């Protein structure tokens, strides 16, 4: 009435066919779920910009290029994107509560390369 065979043929052929089908399912699953991260081409993130800017900021304070008040009076840190011509930049700003200038800006390209720093944000 009902045959128990899923794939007709000799025993070795059925086992071989089941192994091939199993491998195909495994490989298809790997293709669907193994597509990588969600960055889609842009590997430098705002968090990485903050990390790099913080390291540079600390070096500037330690070397004396920024006074100690930049470390003790730090009020706010901000990360933003801006378009400069056709290139996108990350801007990390460190604002202190007192003293002039109030803010130091550190710039990175979309690829993560340091592109400058100043007190004007320009």
Secondary structure, 3 states (H helix, E strand, C coil): CCCCCCCCCCHHHHHHHHHHHHHHHHHHHHHHHCCCCCCCCCCCCHHHHHHHHHHHHHHHHHHCCCCCHHHHCEEEEEEEEEEECCEEEEEEEEEECCCCCCEEEEEEECCCCEEEEECCCC
